[in-house]
């Protein structure tokens, strides 16, 4: 399972930061929206029309560079109380270190401990880590990334959360600041090593250009 979030500007487009999307077979995969428990029906099911990967995406040692992709759904969805888009960061938004934000997902709830029971969506509040600290912890850290989690351990995303959102409040609404990308290969929520996220603010132009290109292509079809 790969996670993603619904784009505000286009109700048929998903944002995702999971490298596995680059190998997904679109005709054998589908999207679930409005899901709270994986053991219960979703509000919408959609097939995949196409996937737009960032042209500079690549794996470099332990890092995933430009780890973002867009998923075009076969049909638009209708926003409701259970299916809503998440807002992109604006130029004036400031999400400073130590600010508490939130992640959500259906990934493991501990090292090698899978989510069980009804497999209900999990949420965790955690802080953004100072960029200098991120660089000290991982030499491959770039301006296109951010990291978040408790440096004391115990708060982190985990296996199965890839592609999920890191959101922070701004002006009364949730803004998607990051997309879960990668972490320590030895496990999650380890002391002294945060999780690493694609920094969405660096890719707003890529997202908007993809939306514009898709609309132009649809108009010419």
C-alpha positions as CSV (number, residue, x, y, z in Angstrom):
1,X,0.0,0.0,0.0
2,X,1.2,3.5,-0.9
3,X,-0.3,6.6,0.6
4,X,-1.0,10.0,-0.9
5,X,-3.0,13.2,-0.4
6,X,-5.6,14.9,-2.5
7,X,-4.7,18.1,-4.3
8,X,-6.7,21.2,-3.6
9,X,-6.5,22.6,-7.1
10,X,-7.6,19.5,-8.9
11,X,-10.0,16.9,-7.4
12,X,-8.7,14.3,-9.7
13,X,-5.0,14.6,-8.7
14,X,-3.1,13.0,-5.8
15,X,0.3,14.1,-4.4
16,X,2.6,11.4,-3.3
17,X,6.3,11.1,-2.3
18,X,6.7,7.3,-2.5
19,X,9.4,6.0,-4.8
20,X,7.5,2.7,-5.3
21,X,5.0,4.7,-7.4
22,X,7.6,4.7,-10.2
23,X,7.1,0.9,-10.6
24,X,3.3,0.8,-10.0
25,X,1.3,-0.9,-12.8
26,X,-1.5,1.6,-13.3
27,X,-3.9,-1.0,-14.8
28,X,-3.5,-3.3,-11.8
29,X,-3.8,-0.6,-9.1
30,X,-6.6,1.5,-7.6
31,X,-7.0,4.4,-5.2
32,X,-9.1,4.4,-2.0
33,X,-10.4,7.8,-0.8
34,X,-12.3,8.6,2.4
35,X,-10.8,5.6,4.2
36,X,-10.5,5.5,8.0
37,X,-10.2,1.8,8.6
38,X,-8.6,-0.4,6.0
39,X,-11.0,-3.2,6.9
40,X,-14.1,-1.0,6.1
41,X,-15.3,0.2,2.7
42,X,-14.0,3.5,1.3
43,X,-16.1,6.5,0.2
44,X,-14.6,6.4,-3.3
45,X,-12.6,4.0,-5.4
46,X,-10.7,5.2,-8.5
47,X,-8.5,3.6,-11.0
48,X,-5.3,5.3,-12.1
49,X,-5.1,7.2,-15.4
50,X,-1.4,8.0,-15.2
51,X,1.5,8.8,-12.9
52,X,3.7,11.9,-13.3
53,X,7.1,11.4,-11.6
54,X,9.5,14.2,-11.0
55,X,12.0,14.1,-13.9
56,X,15.0,14.3,-11.5
57,X,13.9,11.6,-9.1
58,X,16.6,9.2,-8.2
59,X,17.9,7.1,-5.3
60,X,21.3,8.2,-4.1
61,X,22.8,6.0,-1.4
62,X,20.2,6.1,1.4
63,X,18.5,9.2,0.2
64,X,15.6,9.6,-2.3
65,X,16.1,12.8,-4.3
66,X,13.1,14.7,-5.6
67,X,10.9,12.0,-4.1
68,X,7.5,13.2,-5.3
69,X,5.0,12.0,-7.9
70,X,1.5,13.0,-9.0
71,X,-1.3,10.5,-9.6
72,X,-4.0,11.3,-12.1
73,X,-7.3,9.6,-11.2
74,X,-9.6,8.2,-13.9
75,X,-12.4,10.3,-12.5
76,X,-12.7,13.4,-10.3
77,X,-14.0,12.9,-6.7
78,X,-16.6,15.0,-4.9
79,X,-15.3,16.7,-1.8
80,X,-17.3,15.9,1.4
81,X,-16.9,15.8,5.2
82,X,-14.9,12.6,4.7
83,X,-13.0,13.5,1.5
84,X,-11.1,16.8,1.6
85,X,-8.0,18.2,-0.1
86,X,-5.0,19.4,1.9
87,X,-3.6,22.9,1.2
88,X,-0.2,23.6,-0.4
89,X,2.2,25.9,1.5
90,X,2.1,29.6,0.5
91,X,5.2,31.8,0.1
92,X,4.6,33.5,3.4
93,X,4.0,30.4,5.4
94,X,6.7,29.8,8.0
95,X,7.1,26.4,9.6
96,X,9.9,26.8,12.0
97,X,12.0,24.2,13.9
98,X,10.4,22.8,17.0
99,X,7.0,23.6,15.8
100,X,4.6,20.7,16.3
101,X,3.0,19.2,13.3
102,X,1.2,16.0,12.5
103,X,1.6,12.8,10.4
104,X,-1.0,10.2,9.6
105,X,-0.8,6.7,8.1
106,X,-1.5,3.0,8.3
107,X,2.1,2.0,8.6
108,X,3.8,-0.1,11.3
109,X,3.2,1.1,14.9
110,X,6.6,-0.1,16.0
111,X,9.7,-1.8,14.6
112,X,8.4,-4.9,12.8
113,X,5.0,-4.4,14.5
114,X,2.2,-4.1,11.9
115,X,-1.0,-2.1,12.5
116,X,-3.6,-4.7,13.5
117,X,-7.3,-4.9,14.5
118,X,-9.5,-2.8,12.3
119,X,-6.3,-1.2,10.9
120,X,-7.6,2.3,11.7
121,X,-5.7,5.4,10.5
122,X,-3.1,6.5,13.0
123,X,-2.1,10.1,13.9
124,X,0.9,11.4,15.6
125,X,2.0,14.9,16.7
126,X,5.7,15.6,16.4
127,X,8.1,18.5,16.0
128,X,10.0,19.7,12.9
129,X,13.7,19.4,13.5
130,X,16.3,22.2,12.9
131,X,17.8,22.0,9.5
132,X,21.3,22.1,10.9
133,X,20.5,19.0,13.0
134,X,19.1,17.2,10.0
135,X,22.3,17.8,8.1
136,X,24.4,16.5,11.0
137,X,22.3,13.4,11.2
138,X,22.3,12.7,7.5
139,X,25.0,14.1,5.2
140,X,22.8,13.6,2.1
141,X,20.3,16.1,3.4
142,X,19.3,18.8,0.8
143,X,17.3,22.0,0.7
144,X,14.5,19.9,-0.9
145,X,14.1,17.9,2.3
146,X,13.0,18.5,5.9
147,X,13.1,16.2,8.9
148,X,10.8,15.7,11.8
149,X,10.4,13.6,14.9
150,X,11.5,13.4,18.5
151,X,15.3,13.3,18.9
152,X,14.8,11.4,22.1
153,X,13.1,8.7,20.1
154,X,9.6,7.3,20.3
155,X,7.9,9.6,17.8
156,X,8.3,8.9,14.1
157,X,6.7,7.6,10.9
158,X,7.5,4.0,10.1
159,X,7.5,1.3,7.4
160,X,4.2,1.6,5.4
161,X,3.8,5.3,6.0
162,X,5.7,6.3,2.8
163,X,3.9,8.9,0.8
164,X,1.8,10.1,3.7
165,X,1.5,13.8,4.7
166,X,3.3,15.9,7.3
167,X,0.9,18.7,8.0
168,X,1.1,21.9,10.1
169,X,-1.6,24.5,11.0
170,X,-1.4,27.9,9.3
171,X,-4.1,30.5,9.5
172,X,-6.6,28.0,10.9
173,X,-6.1,25.3,8.2
174,X,-3.9,22.3,7.7
175,X,-1.0,22.8,5.2
176,X,1.0,19.9,3.8
177,X,4.5,20.8,4.6
178,X,6.1,17.4,3.9
179,X,5.7,14.0,2.3
180,X,7.1,11.0,4.1
181,X,10.2,9.8,2.2
182,X,12.7,7.7,4.1
183,X,14.2,7.1,7.6
184,X,16.9,5.1,9.4
185,X,17.4,1.7,7.8
186,X,17.8,0.2,11.3
187,X,14.3,1.0,12.3
188,X,11.9,3.9,13.2
189,X,11.5,6.1,16.2
190,X,15.2,5.6,17.1
191,X,16.9,8.0,19.5
192,X,18.9,10.7,17.6
193,X,17.5,10.0,14.1
194,X,14.4,11.7,12.8
195,X,12.3,10.8,9.7
196,X,13.0,12.6,6.4
197,X,10.4,14.2,4.3
198,X,10.1,15.7,0.8
199,X,9.8,19.5,1.4
200,X,6.6,20.3,-0.5
201,X,7.2,24.1,-0.6
202,X,10.1,23.4,-3.0
203,X,7.8,21.6,-5.5
204,X,4.7,23.9,-5.7
205,X,5.8,24.9,-9.2
206,X,6.2,21.3,-10.3
207,X,2.7,20.5,-9.0
208,X,1.1,23.5,-10.6
209,X,2.8,23.0,-13.9
210,X,1.6,19.4,-14.0
211,X,-2.0,20.5,-13.3
212,X,-1.8,23.1,-16.0
213,X,-0.3,20.7,-18.5
214,X,-3.0,18.1,-17.8
215,X,-5.8,20.6,-18.2
216,X,-4.4,21.8,-21.5
217,X,-4.1,18.2,-22.7
218,X,-7.7,17.5,-21.7
219,X,-8.9,20.6,-23.5
220,X,-7.2,19.6,-26.7
221,X,-8.4,16.0,-26.6
